[in-house]
Amino acid sequence: MSTAVAPPAEPTTTQDQRILLEGVPWARYEQLSACFEGSRALRLTYIDGSLEIMSPVGPTHANWKQTLCYLLQAFLDVNGIRFYGRGGFTLTQPGRAGGEPDASYCIGTDKPVPDLVIEVVDTSDALSKLPLYQSLGIAEVWLWRRERLELHVLDQAEQPSQCSYRLSAASRLLPDLDPDLLARHVRMPDQYDAVRAFRRAIGG
């Protein structure tokens, strides 16, 4: 009597899947962006001829992003700071760079370009979007990488082309925010409990 043997299970991964192409013309990036406009299955990033095609895998990426956004919004609400969520719309510097952040916010007033961008980086070799954000003058980029929060603050210069990001222990936009406290609550296993605990910790 023969025994049926089930085929081996497909390998699973929790990291984003990534393809990097070099020497891609800007026009080709625009064509591909139009084909996948509105798609959440693929994200395209273009920097100076390098095209990254990213496919988020599993719930981890979305969970980190959403928890971080909820906590930031709780801080802004408790402190009476007006804000406008801009979501993950595509930002471009025509001819040179284009990409879609995980989330973005205008602080104080609504603006065409956000003040703050949030990125969740699941792979160490992901194409950096900092040159794009720098060229647009975005004041801060928060990277959630390896379960740690990195604050990249744009240093101002007389010439916009000379501005650059530096890692900072504090936010210039939100100087009363404790980044370590925020990060500890992002790492909590339950999103609802994390937001409630964070609100209590900041007096909300």
N, C-alpha and C positions, 0 to 999 in steps of 0.2 A: 504494500500500500504506500503510495507516494504521499508526501506531505507538502502542501503548498507553502512556499516561502515568500513572505511579503518583500517587495523591493525596498532597498534602503531609503530612509527618509531623506528628502532634500536638505542640504545644509542650510542653516539659518544664520542670519547676521543682523546685528542691531546697528551697524554703521551705515552711513549713507554710501550709495554706490556712485562712483565718480569716474568720468572720462575727461582727459585733458588733451586738447588739440592745439597745435602751434601753427603760426603763420596763416591764421584765418582772416580774410578780409572783413572789414566792417560791414559791407553790404551783405555778406553771407550771414553774419550774426543777426542783422535786421530781418532777413528772410526767415531764419529759424525762430526768432522771437515772435514773429507774426504767426507762424504755424502753431506755436505752443502757447499763445496768449491766453491767459486765464487758467492754464493747466497747473494743478498742484502736484502732478506726478513728476514733472521735470522742472529744474531751475537752471537757467543759463546765466553765466557770468562771463563778461568779456573785458579783458584788460590788455591794451596794446598788442593785439594780435593773438593773445592766448584765449581760447574758448574752453570754459569748463562746463560740462553737462553733468548735473547732479540729480540723483533720484533719491529723495529721503526714504529710508526703510524703517518700518516699524513705528511704534508710538513714541519712542524715547525723545526724538528731536522735537516733536510737537509738544510733548509734555514739559520739557525744560523751558521752551519758549513761552508757553502759555502761563506757567507758574511764575516765571520772571516778570511777565507783563502784568499779571494780576497783582503781584507784590508792589511793583512800581506804581501802578494806579492807586493802590491802597495808600501808599506814602503820599502821593500827590493829593489825594482826596482828604486825608487826615490833616494835612498841612495847608489846605485851602489854596493849592496851587492850580491855576487854570491850565488845562492841557488838552491837546487834540491828537488822538490816535490816527496816524496816517496809514497804518497797516503795512503790507509788504508790496507796495506798488513799485514798478520798475523805475530806477533812477538812471539817467544817462548823461554822459558828456559826449555829444555826437562826434563820431569819427574815432573815438579813442577808448571809451569805457562804457559799460552798461551792466546793471545787475539789480537783483531784487533782494532787499533785506528781509529778515524774518519779521521784523516789526520796526516801526518808527513813530516818533512823537514830536509834536511842536509844543514848546513850553511857553506859557504866558499868552501868546497870540498864535492864531493860525497863520501859516506861511507856506509859500510854494515849495520850499525845501525844508525838511525836518531839522530840528536841532539835535535830535538824539536818534541813533540807530541801534538796534539790538540784533546780534547775530549769535546763533548757536552753531558751534564748529565741532562736528563729530569726527572729522578725520584730520590728522596732523598735517597732511599735505594739501589741504584745501587751498584753492587760489585766493589770496588775500584781496578783499575788496577795498582795503584802506586807500589805495591810490584814487579810486573812484570817489569815495566819500571826501577825501582831502580836496580833490579838484572842485567839488561842489560846496566846500566850506562848511560841512556838517560839523558842529561843535564837538560832539562826543560820539564815540562808538563803543558800545559795551559788548564784549565777547564773552560768551559762556563756553569755556573750553576746559575739558578734563575736570568737570565739576568745580571749576573755579571761575570767579568773575574778574575779567580784565577790563579796566577803564582806560580807554585811549582818548586823550584830551588834545584838541587841536591847539597848538601854540600859534598865536597870531604873529604876523610879520608885516613889514611895510608893503612888501609885494605878495599878493595872494599865492603866487607860484612858489614862494619860499616857505609857506606854512607847512607844518609837519605835525604828526601825532607823537605824543609821548605817553608812556605808561604812567598812570597817576594812582595814588592811594586814595584819592577823593575826587568827587565829581565837582566840576566848576559850575555846572548848571544847577546842581542840587547840593550845596555845600553842607547842609544839615543831615544828609543821608549817610548812614553808616554802611559802607559796602560789605563789610564782613558780616554784619547782622543780616543784611539782605541775602547774602550767599548761603548762610546757615539755614535760612528758611526755604530757599529754593531747593536745598538738598533734602528737606523733610519728605518722607515717603507719601504722605497724603496731602494733596493740593489744598483741599478745603481747610484742613487743620492748619496748614502752613499759613494761609492768608489770615485766619482768625488769630493765630499766635503772633504773627507779625504786627497786626493791628494793635494787639494788647501791648506789645513791646514798645511801640512808638506812641503810645498814649491815645490810641483811637478806639 
